[in-house]
Each structure stands twice: as structure tokens, then as C-alpha cells.
């Protein structure tokens, strides 16, 4: 199993680290345009192998896509990260060109690869890969919902004062501060609805803090977060590589599901060896349907800024 991660910055390096530490891949290739950067990150990570107990080989390359040949799964983290005060949508001009070039270059050397898109604005970048390549939709996956759901569960556990292993919850919709739809009505603590434990005010607080989770970290760190995004990617990669049939909310191209068409947006999917093996349609309340529709309108507006 060969995995390529394009972009050796904080998010890309975290992806490579978590994938290697889970020890299911034979090789992880890090690629970056900055001379020597990916090579240095790869060497540093390989020097943790004996300490962290993994045998995955990590190699780095400066913009040489031939080194990525034969990759089963590829991850695109390339692009500029958010700065404090920036929205994900403001990154579209620069990142669209980068993502298009990266996707095309990857497919030249790995025509059967499954692509996971991390670059922001993530739903629109996933849509861009759909519109500029000819690979089937099940092999193009946007990461956002997996990360947003992890942040949702963190906030739920915090509010409940519970172990996070007790908590389950999911975020669908667009990967943006305004577009996320945390499914508070479906969230549970050991199968008991969280509304049994938390007041309406507390539930609303959890939802709002989830939606601005990325912006909160950007303000604190001065740039985008990297640990949780890296862990989210590694979870998706492992589900595909190990054919787990595991359910994650991911950005995928919809053709009628949830009443939406010609859009990539976060919905629950089953991930296995073929990438997205099934879109799972869950019953939404009228309020959730309205929020999902509003989210889709926002994503479509951002998609309209693309130069396809």
C-alpha cells in the first residue's frame, strides 16, 4: 500500500506521521515544491520509526511526481493556509490553480489512485477535482466532515464533562464556519441523546463552537491547525487501505442524494477499498434540511468563483 501526501507543511507532515504510526502502509511519499523540505520532513519522521514502532517507509521529494508513481491513495494538502481573520473561501484564487495542477500531475503517474482533498475551500476544491479530471466520483473525497465531526465530539464531551469515547456525533454540510450542520439531534452519549443531559443553551453553545472550531484555532495559532486535520486524513486513508467499510461524513459529488445535484458537500459515506462505496442517506428534520439547503447554496456560490 503506497500513499502520497502532497504538501509537506504542518498538515501534510501530520498526515504522514499518523499514517506511518498506524503501520498499515508500506510506503508514504511526501512531496513539496520547496527545495529539500519534503526530504527533511521525511528524514525527521523516519528517525522516529524505531521509537514509535512502525516499519512504514517515508520518503520525500522536491516536486518530482515520478516518485509518487503507483500510489493507491493520494492526499492533497497543497495551498496557502488560513491566517487570522481569513475565511476558507478567500483562499480560492491561489489554491484552485495549485490543486488543479497537483491532481493532474498525480493522475499522470497514478491513474488508479483515490484522491483525498484537504486544501481549502475544501468542498470547492473537491468539486474542482471532479470537474477537471475524468476519474469516477467514488475516487474523489473531501476530508472536511471527518475533521468537523471530531471537533463536534470534542465540544460535546467538554459540555457533558464525559470521556470522549462516550460521545458520538456527526457534522454534515459545507466545511465552512457558516456552512457546517452539526446534527445535535442525532448526537448521543452511549446511545442516549445528549439533549437528555444538556440544556438548549448548552447545546446551542456546542453547535456554535463547533462551527467556528477552525477559526478559533487559527486565531490562537496564527495559522491553520494541523494535528486534528492530520488525524482525520489518516482515519480516511486507513478506512480505504484496510477496506473497513467505515462511515465518515465526507465531501462527495451528489447526484440527487439529499435533494442536491452537481455539488460536493459533506454527507455520511461508507469508505472501503474502492473509496466512497455508498452515500448514506439519513433522515433529517425540517430544520436540518433547511440548514443543509442553505449550506449547499453557500458552497454553490463559492463554486461559481472557479475558473473551470
VOKE-602675 format. One record per residue: x, y, z of N, C-alpha, C in turn. Coordinates in steps of 0.001 Angstrom, whole numbers, padded with zeros to 6 digits, always signed. Layout:
XYZXYZXYZ...
END
This chain:
+000850-001196+000000+000000+000000+000000+000886+001247+000000+000775+002058-001066+001577+003270-001192+000659+004479-001108+001033+005415-000258+000247+006627-000045+001141+007833-000323+000637+008784-001101+001363+010032-001343+000634+011185-000668+001401+012054-000022+000864+013276+000570+001568+014451-000100+000798+015267-000813+001371+016429-001492+001194+017651-000591+002320+018276-000267+002357+019379+000682+002965+018876+001979+004188+019291+002268+004903+018788+003447+004894+019790+004590+003929+020692+004557+003784+021632+005669+003255+020924+006897+002729+021704+007835+002300+021132+009109+001215+020083+008936+000206+020377+008087-000885+019413+007888-000375+018171+007171+000375+018351+006085+000880+017215+005324+001803+016325+006142+002689+016935+006908+003604+016156+007741+002849+015394+008823+001806+016013+009383+000989+015316+010379+000263+014130+009756-000256+014322+008531-000879+013203+007802+000105+012045+007690+001307+012351+007203+002312+011309+007004+002666+010628+008322+002801+011403+009368+003168+010846+010677+002107+009877+011186+000838+010312+011171-000231+009459+011702-000431+008215+010850-000309+008351+009534-000437+007184+008653+000683+006183+008951+001908+006688+009058+003046+005809+009327+002914+005118+010680+002471+005853+011688+002380+005285+013035+001317+004191+013133+000313+004238+012269-000706+003177+012267-000204+001915+011563+000890+002047+010800+001650+000919+010271+000856+000003+009336-000068+000578+008557-000803-000237+007575-000291-000014+006157+000497+001045+005944+001026+001364+004615+002479+000918+004512+002868+000431+003351+004270+000057+003157+005141+001282+002917+004549+002298+002243+005336+003494+001915+004461+004739+001922+005010+005819+002445+004387+007136+002365+005382+008071+001678+004932+008726+000619+005763+009701-000094+005268+011098+000251+006173+011933+000706+005891+013353+000934+006461+014146-000227+005674+015062-000784+006141+015855-001918+005854+017331-001650+006802+018196-001985+006630+019631-001785+007432+020381-002848+007030+021632-003096+007758+022424-004101+008996+023097-003512+009070+023202-002204+010201+023858-001547+011392+022907-001510+012517+023344-002046+013696+022500-002191+014129+021894-000858+014207+020572-000816+014714+019860+000351+013749+019727+001511+012601+020412+001440+011686+020470+002580+011047+019106+002856+010502+018483+001808+009877+017170+001991+010908+016120+002385+012088+016213+001799+013156+015271+002143+013516+015381+003631+013607+016633+004111+013937+016851+005516+012850+016340+006454+011599+016632+006110+010483+016152+006941+010467+014618+006965+010670+014007+005798+010661+012542+005720+011778+011935+006556+012969+012512+006477+014092+012003+007254+013821+012138+008754+013305+013283+009159+012983+013514+010570+011964+012479+011057+010926+012243+010258+009905+011266+010633+010468+009850+010672+011341+009496+009722+011932+008160+009722+012796+007926+010961+013355+008991+011495+014175+008850+012695+013345+008645+013960+012004+008700+013805+011120+008353+014929+010643+006905+014833+010930+006230+013717+010363+004897+013464+010709+003890+014560+011974+003829+014953+012355+002862+015987+011771+003236+017344+011543+004530+017556+010984+004996+018827+009480+004774+018893+008810+004950+017747+007359+004816+017712+006877+003464+017203+007803+002612+016815+007458+001236+016494+006720+001034+015192+007110+001741+014131+006492+001486+012835+007547+001147+011792+007116+000408+010756+008012-000014+009682+007682+000647+008347+006682+001510+008322+006340+002232+007100+007531+003067+006630+007865+002969+005360+008957+003757+004790+008424+005118+004373+009052+006192+004825+008660+007556+004460+009785+008163+003630+009444+008618+002429+010427+009272+001573+009917+010655+001181+010844+011543+000857+010487+012901+000471+011019+013236-000902+010326+014147-001587+010764+014543-002925+010387+015995-003181+011278+016704-003869+011004+018073-004271+010390+018087-005667+009060+018153-005699+008307+018359-006946+008571+017316-008035+009001+016119-007652+009228+015060-008629+008084+014054-008520+007090+014228-009382+005904+013387-009300+006163+011951-009731+007274+011692-010391+007589+010306-010756+007783+009453-009505+008190+010084-008409+008379+009348-007154+007043+008912-006548+005937+009494-007024+004613+009143-006490+003952+008023-007296+004608+007545-008349+004005+006568-009263+003508+005332-008519+002327+004877-008913+001770+003677-008315+001132+003887-006954+000822+005127-006619+000185+005399-005327-001263+004921-005339-001626+004179-004300-003004+003697-004170-003928+004813-003698-003410+005659-002821-004179+006770-002259-003288+008005-002267-003839+009144-002676-003082+010390-002667-003867+011448-001901-003141+012270-001189-003736+013303-000340-003206+014664-000791-004105+015590-001057-003701+016934-001489-003911+017915-000344-002812+018355+000253-002881+019391+001295-002310+020712+000795-001868+020741-000453-001175+021908-001012-002042+023155-000990-001369+024296-000876-002072+025577-000898-001690+026409+000308-002133+027653+000298-001820+028512+001429-002819+028261+002553-002341+028260+003806-003245+028073+004939-003939+029375+005306-004944+029269+006140-005654+030466+006619-004792+031256+007599-004968+032554+007561-004411+033446+008570-005566+033963+009428-005271+034503+010605-006354+035037+011442-007217+036042+010689-008536+035878+010782-009474+036783+010131-009877+036372+008734-009149+035394+008149-009469+034932+006801-010539+033851+006844-011390+033835+005829-012311+032718+005659-011650+031694+004737-012156+030467+004762-011634+029447+003850-011875+029853+002402-012997+030544+002157-013363+030920+000794-012384+031911+000176-011726+032717+001006-010790+033716+000492-009540+033087-000132-009340+031792+000084-008151+031118-000433-008330+030609-001863-009538+030762-002406-009878+030067-003646-008994+030453-004827-008673+031725-004981-007924+032174-006149-006595+031479-006310-005822+031417-005223-004495+030803-005275-004601+029286-005268-005414+028763-004353-005427+027317-004145-006042+026536-005302-006969+027141-006043-007578+026420-007168-006532+026028-008204-005663+026959-008540-004614+026675-009524-003666+025596-009040-003332+025658-007750-002418+024671-007174-003053+023285-007201-004286+023183-006730-004958+021881-006625-005152+021247-008003-005538+022044-008983-005734+021527-010343-004436+020938-010893-003342+021653-010714-002036+021193-011195-001610+019922-010479-001797+019897-009160-001398+018737-008362-002195+017497-008765-003513+017643-008887-004360+016496-009231-003975+015922-010587-003761+016811-011556-003376+016361-012903-002045+015633-012878-001092+016167-012135+000250+015561-012050+000202+014209-011353-000593+014093-010318-000721+012814-009609-001300+011737-010516-002336+012096-011271-003014+011117-012114-002158+010664-013300-001229+011499-013710-000313+011095-014777+000510+009879-014366+000840+009815-013078+001707+008744-012579+000949+007672-011813-000248+007984-011362-001058+007015-010607-002510+007121-011078-002805+006617-012286-004138+006815-012867-005268+006139-012094-004947+005182-011233-005981+004469-010483-006069+004910-009024-005404+006000-008707-005363+006443-007316-006711+006974-006837-006906+006926-005528-008040+007575-004856-007510+008872-004268-008179+009984-004561-007696+011305-004145-008505+011816-002955-007797+012227-001920-008410+012878-000763-007984+014341-000770-008954+015242-000799-008680+016680-000872-008803+017299+000521-007769+018031+000909-007747+018725+002199-007717+020240+002007-007150+020693+000888-006954+022118+000625-008273+022888+000680-008212+024107+001213-009403+024960+001349-009548+025945+000181-010800+026354-000108-012067+025876+000463-012355+024451+000004-012407+023536+000949-012321+022102+000681-013424+021574-000234-014680+021943+000003-015764+021438-000846-015592+021895-002287-015183+023136-002473-014986+023676-003816-013758+023069-004483-012702+022820-003703-011522+022166-004281-011836+020721-004676-012691+020054-003902-013121+018695-004265-013928+018733-005558-014806+019701-005672-015616+019903-006882-014709+020184-008081-013675+020978-007866-012719+021302-008926-012039+020038-009454-011637+019152-008562-011007+017898-008994-011989+017077-009820-013265+017061-009435-014289+016374-010224-014390+016947-011628-014387+018252-011721-014638+018910-012998-013416+018951-013919-012240+018710-013394-011026+018834-014204-010298+017499-014390-010885+016411-013891-010333+015078-014132-011466+014185-014645-011104+013011-015132-012138+012118-015656-012246+010837-014837-011805+010873-013583-011902+009671-012758-013279+009610-012095-013755+008430-011749-015094+008305-011172-015226+008985-009825-016458+009388-009506-016689+010206-008319-016361+009490-007020-016422+008166-006999-016116+007438-005768-014645+007536-005379-013804+007981-006318-012366+008085-006047-011926+009510-005735-012880+010409-005492-012560+011796-005110-013308+012108-003822-012550+012403-002772-013114+012539-001428-012610+013819-000776-013521+014607-000234-013143+015791+000539-013139+015466+002029-012092+015865+002720-011870+015440+004100-012752+016110+005141-013264+017319+004900-013773+018220+005932-014677+017668+007011-015696+016880+006634-016668+016421+007612-016077+015562+008702-015050+014778+008366-014397+013939+009373-013746+014806+010447-013111+015891+010029-012494+016815+010971-013553+017567+011775-014571+018088+011099-015617+018849+011786-016330+017984+012828-016533+016716+012510-017202+015816+013445-016323+015541+014665-015015+015446+014456-014097+015257+015586-014145+016474+016511-014241+017658+015928-014337+018884+016734-015685+018955+017459-016725+018478+016804-018058+018418+017407-018037+017501+018638-017439+016338+018499-017383+015386+019611-016527+015925+020765-015485+016656+020423-014668+017303+021458-015511+018281+022269-016283+019111+021584-017121+020092+022276-018249+019423+023057-018800+018335+022514-019839+017604+023232-019285+017000+024519-018141+016360+024439-017533+015750+025625-017202+016800+026672-016739+017947+026195-016423+019056+027100-017674+019515+027836-018762+019709+027118-020008+020178+027723-020615+019137+028663-020488+017870+028292-021037+016783+029102-020149+016417+030287-018901+016918+030239-017893+016504+031220-017779+014976+031216-017712+014438+030006-017696+012998+029794-016441+012584+029035-016040+011314+029152-014954+010823+028292-015392+010903+026832-014471+011267+025975-014855+011449+024575-015265+010122+023935-014815+009007+024497-015225+007697+023971-016699+007413+024234-017319+008149+025139-018756+008018+025414-019620+008699+024350-018992+009586+023560-019751+010536+022747-019724+010161+021272-020875+010339+020612-020926+010158+019167-021729+011311+018563-021284+011793+017412-021962+012905+016750-021381+013110+015373-022114+013814+014532-021710+013987+013142-022037+015391+012654-021146+015916+011811-021359+017199+011152-021437+016954+009651-022510+017444+009023-022642+017368+007573-022618+018787+007008-022837+018926+005708-022859+020252+005097-021487+020713+004668-021387+021990+004352-020143+022565+003868-019107+022715+004956-017842+022610+004567-016728+022783+005511-016376+024267+005592-017281+025014+006237-017070+026450+006435-017772+026857+007709-017366+028003+008250-017919+028449+009535-019434+028581+009479-019956+029043+008347-021404+029234+008220-022107+028006+007662-021367+027149+006971-022000+026057+006247-022153+024755+007010-021408+024589+008106-021483+023329+008848-022871+023106+009432-023290+021842+009446-024568+021466+010045-024308+020377+011091-023944+020758+012318-023770+019762+013383-025130+019155+013734-025237+017842+013648-026521+017169+013865-026721+016923+015362-027077+017993+016057-027204+017920+017512-028329+016967+017920-029375+016874+017108-030485+015985+017422-030137+014514+017308-029045+014200+016594-028605+012814+016419-027456+012462+017366-026897+013458+018069-025732+013236+018922-026134+012472+020179-025254+011543+020591-025569+010697+021735-024399+010548+022692-024744+010180+023927-023764+009697+024896-024161+008259+025228-023375+007309+024761-023707+005887+024934-025154+005593+024538-025518+006049+023350-026832+005809+022729-027972+006629+023332-027699+007438+024346-028713+008321+024919-028523+009712+024327-029598+010311+023824-029481+011629+023195-028891+012646+024168-027993+013477+023661-027324+014454+024529-028307+015485+025087-029451+015637+024432-030469+016566+024947-031022+016113+026293-030797+014855+026663-031194+014359+027982-030285+014899+029081-029100+015365+028685-028103+015791+029661-027825+017293+029634-028073+017935+028477-027670+019321+028300-028868+020212+027995-028806+021449+028488-029862+022427+028226-029788+022895+026782-030862+023545+026318-030878+024083+024959-029769+025101+024759-029516+025930+025774-028444+026929+025679-027086+026258+025527-026890+025192+026277-025605+024483+026215-025448+023782+024868-026536+023220+024358-026485+022576+023052-026167+023581+021958-026772+024749+022039-026505+025800+021055-025057+026254+021134-024516+026331+022351-023108+026704+022534-022201+025686+021839-022500+024403+022023-021706+023344+021397-021728+023486+019879-022904+023728+019318-023041+023877+017866-022222+025065+017367-022361+026199+018035-021661+027405+017580-020144+027261+017699-019679+026665+018784-018233+026477+018968-017672+025480+017948-018471+024505+017581-018052+023556+016543-017870+024275+015207-018818+025110+014865-018798+025779+013564-017605+026718+013408-017160+027310+014509-016004+028222+014432-014733+027552+014953-014765+026204+014990-013618+025469+015533-012312+025786+014842-012334+025833+013505-011121+026145+012761-010676+027576+012963-011620+028509+012948-011293+029926+013134-010728+030185+014527-011261+029488+015533-010751+029625+016901-009286+029236+016970-008951+028119+016332-007562+027662+016346-006661+028565+015522-007166+029051+014394-006371+029962+013573-006019+031229+014341-006972+031714+015117-006724+032907+015926-005672+032638+016994-005741+031473+017614-004792+031125+018677-003401+030821+018132-003360+030129+016997-002088+029647+016458-001442+030596+015461-002259+031463+014850-001745+032342+013807-001752+031696+012441-002199+030457+012363-002314+029722+011096-003292+028583+011306-003552+027806+010259-004486+026688+010376-003952+025610+011310-004872+024861+011915-004495+023734+012765-003897+022611+011921-003213+021660+012572-002607+020563+011823-002750+019196+012476-002779+019092+013785-002863+017770+014400-004182+017067+014061-005305+017724+014335-006606+017096+014070-006849+016871+012573-006502+017839+011695-006633+017543+010262-005806+016331+009835-004578+016226+010339-003738+015075+010003-004345+013771+010478-004897+013782+011691-005529+012578+012231-006774+012210+011434-007551+013231+011020-008759+012972+010223-008395+012312+008900-007378+012826+008237-006936+012234+006967-006488+010796+007180-005707+010554+008229-005205+009201+008457-006345+008216+008690-007420+008682+009326-008586+007829+009522-009237+007444+008207-009359+008412+007289-009931+008127+005972-009034+007188+005177-007734+007461+005190-006785+006633+004444-006817+005192+004953-006835+005023+006274-006858+003675+006838-008145+002932+006487-009276+003642+006511-010556+003008+006169-010545+002482+004735-009898+003228+003841-009804+002806+002438-008779+001681+002292-007593+001899+002840-006499+000937+002678-006835-000425+003273-007551-000420+004393-007881-001663+005094-009291-002143+004794-009951-001504+003823-011290-001900+003376-012243-002070+004566-012283-001036+005423-013030-001144+006676-014536-000943+006536-014985-000382+005421-016404-000042+005262-016865+000856+006418-016017+001758+006806-016274+002639+007940-017021+003888+007474-017914+004394+008322-018708+005563+007940-018070+006845+008462-017874+007772+007552-017399+009115+007865-018252+010109+007083-018473+011304+007614-019018+012361+006764-017882+012944+005920-018036+012903+004609-017020+013399+003681-017693+014209+002584-016926+015078+001975-017437+015828+000834-017385+014935-000389-018551+014724-000997-018646+013866-002169-019594+014495-003182-019445+014091-004430-020280+014633-005504-021667+014002-005434-022685+014836-005333-024052+014359-005184-024826+014476-006502-025635+013468-006755-026491+013434-007935-027903+013040-007509-028502+013904-006694-029861+013671-006239-029975+013316-004770-028903+012791-004182-028940+012472-002755-029157+013749-001945-029960+013640-000913-030299+014777-000061-030926+015928-000856-031476+015577-002032-032125+016579-002862-031162+017546-003526-029886+017176-003611-028857+018074-004145-028208+017475-005387-027815+018353-006307-027188+017920-007551-026012+018823-007905-025022+018232-008603-023868+018967-009125-023182+019788-008042-022867+019128-006939-022209+019800-005821-021437+018769-005011-020313+019177-004453-019593+018362-003481-019838+018964-002106-020345+018179-001196-020682+018668+000134-020658+017490+001099-020497+017781+002381-020338+016741+003375-021611+015981+003695-021562+014664+003494-022648+013751+003867-021994+012452+004342-022723+011631+005114-022120+010368+005562-021927+009399+004402-020747+008777+004364-020428+007793+003327-019737+006601+003971-019777+005472+003274-019011+004297+003681-017733+004254+002859-016590+004132+003540-015296+004100+002870-014713+002694+002905-014261+002253+001732-013616+000954+001613-012582+000992+000514-012200-000173+000009-011095-000260-000947-011357+000498-002242-012628+000756-002560-012963+001496-003777-013161+002984-003531-012827+003444-002340-013073+004840-001986-014449+004967-001369-015271+005860-001930-016643+006014-001432-017488+004889-002011-017901+003969-001165-018646+002797-001629-020150+002987-001520-020575+003931-000695-022009+004202-000581-022220+005550+000076-023168+006315-000442-023640+007524+000239-024801+007101+001137-024689+007414+002414-025709+007010+003387-026682+008171+003585-027924+007952+003236-028946+008987+003409-029667+008775+004736-029508+009719+005639-030151+009641+006946-031333+010611+006984-032274+010321+007846-033458+011167+007951-033112+012454+008697-033413+013574+008090-033162+014875+008693-034478+015532+009073-034437+016331+010126-035609+017121+010497-035791+018234+009484-036929+018892+009521-037171+020012+008608-036142+021112+008817-035781+021358+010078-034790+022393+010385-033427+022004+009822-033054+020736+009948-031768+020265+009423-031745+020310+007897-032875+019973+007278-032964+020055+005817-032779+021496+005349-033383+022428+006071-033267+023841+005707-031825+024317+005840-031157+023889+006912-029756+024278+007113-028858+023651+006053-029169+022432+005677-028389+021755+004633-028565+022474+003295-029769+022897+002995-030030+023621+001757-029300+024956+001744-029324+025642+002872-028614+026920+002998-027110+026723+002831-026593+025645+003419-025180+025326+003288-024823+025061+001832-025658+024293+001147-025413+023969-000260-025407+025225-001126-026281+026167-000830-026316+027417-001579-025005+028185-001401-024460+028155-000184-023183+028814+000070-022037+028165-000688-022014+026830-000693-020969+026111-001428-021085+026384-002924-022302+026371-003446-022511+026628-004874-022048+028035-005266-022270+028981-004365-021816+030353-004627-020304+030411-004723-019631+029692-003833-018168+029653-003894-017699+028920-005157-018393+027830-005514-018052+027110-006748-018122+028023-007973-019039+028975-007927-019211+029904-009042-017999+030799-009283-017098+030863-008293-015892+031682-008430-014779+030944-009170-014972+029647-009391-013954+028864-010082-013854+029242-011546-012644+029184-012055-012403+029377-013479-012204+028002-014096-013299+027335-014449-013195+025966-014979-012916+025962-016486
END
